[in-house]
Amino acid sequence: MDQHKQKLTEAYNEYSDAIFRYCFFKISDREKAIDFVQETFVRTWQYLVNGNEIENIKTFLYTTARHIIIDEYRKKKTLSLDDIVDQGVGPYIEIEEALYTSIDANRVMEHVRKLPEIYSSVIIMRYTNDLSVKDIAQIINESEDVVSVRLHRGIIKLREIILL
């Protein structure tokens, strides 16, 4: 039990910030991202306490966080345009601002979120969380070649979106 506690404490100290960034970029809600990080570590603790072993804790944590985010997407209800307007969000596009403003990291992340999930998730893991292609492949349960192709195609699609 103490071995599990020590392993999880070390993992928390090393990866909690990166897991938070990953969650935050995926859902754009700070409070939910904090909750998701906590849930990630609780689920990992439960997995260890149940007698299971974790070969690569970093990969396990990202995989767990990814599953929590997927569960959240599945629970989300779609809002009508009236609901969105009632929340104070107007349906407008600031074209002039987009033309005259340089693209910074936040702007790029907005565009990354517009990409299909198969591209956005690998781009975020690779370039925001600095995960290797090998680690990403383990997290999403795909081959390294598939991850590399998704990264390449995702970057091409991102360029297209940014240049529109």
C-alpha positions in Angstrom: 0.0 0.0 0.0 2.8 2.4 0.9 4.5 1.6 -2.4 1.4 2.6 -4.3 1.0 5.8 -2.3 4.6 6.7 -3.0 4.3 5.9 -6.7 1.1 7.9 -7.1 2.6 10.9 -5.1 5.6 11.0 -7.3 3.4 10.8 -10.4 1.2 13.6 -9.1 4.2 15.8 -8.5 5.6 15.1 -11.9 2.5 15.0 -14.1 -0.4 16.8 -12.5 0.3 20.2 -14.2 0.7 18.5 -17.6 -2.5 16.5 -17.1 -4.3 19.8 -16.1 -3.0 21.5 -19.3 -4.2 18.6 -21.4 -7.7 18.6 -19.8 -7.9 22.4 -19.9 -7.1 22.6 -23.6 -9.6 19.9 -24.4 -12.6 21.4 -22.5 -11.7 25.1 -21.9 -13.1 25.1 -18.4 -10.6 25.6 -15.6 -12.8 24.2 -12.8 -13.7 21.1 -14.8 -10.1 20.6 -15.7 -9.1 20.6 -12.0 -11.9 18.1 -11.3 -10.7 15.9 -14.2 -7.2 15.9 -12.8 -8.4 14.9 -9.4 -10.6 12.2 -11.0 -7.7 10.9 -13.0 -5.6 10.4 -9.9 -8.5 8.9 -7.9 -9.1 6.4 -10.7 -5.4 5.6 -10.8 -5.3 5.1 -7.1 -8.3 2.7 -7.2 -6.6 0.8 -10.0 -3.4 0.3 -8.0 -5.3 -0.5 -4.8 -7.2 -3.2 -6.6 -3.9 -5.0 -7.1 -3.2 -4.0 -10.7 0.3 -2.9 -11.9 1.0 0.1 -14.1 3.9 -0.3 -16.4 4.1 3.4 -17.6 2.4 5.7 -15.2 2.6 8.7 -17.5 0.8 6.9 -20.3 -1.8 5.5 -17.9 -2.6 8.9 -16.5 -3.1 10.5 -19.9 -5.2 7.6 -21.0 -7.4 7.9 -17.9 -7.7 11.7 -18.4 -8.6 11.1 -22.0 -11.4 8.7 -21.1 -12.8 11.1 -18.5 -12.9 13.8 -21.2 -14.6 11.5 -23.7 -17.2 10.7 -21.0 -17.8 14.4 -20.5 -18.2 15.0 -24.3 -20.8 12.2 -24.3 -22.7 13.8 -21.5 -22.7 17.3 -23.0 -26.0 18.4 -24.3 -26.3 20.6 -27.4 -27.5 24.2 -26.9 -29.9 25.9 -29.1 -28.9 29.3 -30.6 -31.4 31.0 -28.3 -29.7 29.4 -25.3 -26.3 30.6 -26.5 -27.6 34.2 -27.0 -29.3 34.1 -23.5 -25.9 33.3 -22.1 -24.5 36.5 -23.6 -22.7 35.1 -26.5 -23.5 36.8 -29.8 -23.2 35.1 -33.1 -20.6 37.3 -34.7 -17.2 37.0 -36.3 -14.4 39.6 -35.8 -12.9 39.3 -39.3 -11.0 42.6 -39.1 -9.4 41.6 -35.8 -8.4 38.3 -37.2 -6.7 40.0 -40.1 -4.8 42.5 -38.1 -3.9 40.5 -35.0 -0.9 38.2 -34.9 -1.6 34.6 -34.1 -0.4 33.7 -30.6 -0.6 30.5 -28.7 -4.2 31.1 -27.5 -5.4 31.8 -31.0 -3.7 28.7 -32.3 -5.4 26.6 -29.6 -8.7 28.0 -30.6 -8.1 26.8 -34.1 -6.8 23.4 -32.8 -10.2 23.0 -31.0 -11.9 23.4 -34.4 -10.1 20.4 -35.8 -11.7 16.9 -35.7 -11.0 15.1 -32.5 -8.6 12.6 -34.1 -6.3 15.5 -35.0 -6.8 17.9 -32.1 -6.1 15.3 -29.4 -2.7 14.2 -30.9 -1.6 17.8 -31.6 -2.4 18.9 -28.0 -0.6 15.8 -26.6 2.4 16.4 -28.8 2.9 20.1 -28.8 1.2 21.2 -25.6 2.1 18.3 -23.3 5.3 17.5 -25.1 4.5 13.8 -25.3 6.5 11.6 -27.6 4.8 9.9 -30.6 5.3 6.6 -28.8 3.6 7.8 -25.6 0.7 9.2 -27.6 0.3 5.9 -29.5 0.1 4.0 -26.2 -2.5 6.5 -24.8 -4.8 6.3 -27.8 -4.1 2.7 -28.5 -2.9 3.2 -32.0 0.4 2.5 -33.8 3.1 5.2 -33.9 2.7 5.4 -37.7 -1.0 6.3 -37.2 -0.1 8.9 -34.7 2.5 10.4 -37.0 0.1 10.5 -39.9 -2.6 12.2 -37.7 0.0 14.8 -36.6 1.0 15.5 -40.1 -2.6 15.7 -41.5 -3.7 17.7 -38.4 -1.0 20.3 -39.0 -2.0 20.6 -42.6 -5.7 21.1 -41.6 -4.6 23.6 -38.9 -2.7 25.6 -41.5 -5.8 25.6 -43.8 -8.0 26.9 -40.9 -5.6 29.6 -39.9 -5.1 30.9 -43.4 -8.9 31.1 -44.1 
